[in-house]
Amino acid sequence: MDLARRMRMSQGYFSRVEQGQKCLSLRTLERLATEIGVPVSELTTSDGG
């Protein structure tokens, strides 16, 4: 199943989040981390690239 659909987001909005054009609320960020099985910190730390 598509991650955007599981997160109840449009594909377009989810794509803009991935591209850094939109920011998620903390609550949605927490849901995303849970959905993909990683800690929130994994999604919020910069790798310098």
Secondary structure, DSSP 8 states (H G I E B T S, - for coil): --HHHHTT--HHHHHHHHTTSS---HHHHHHHHHHHT--HHHHHS----
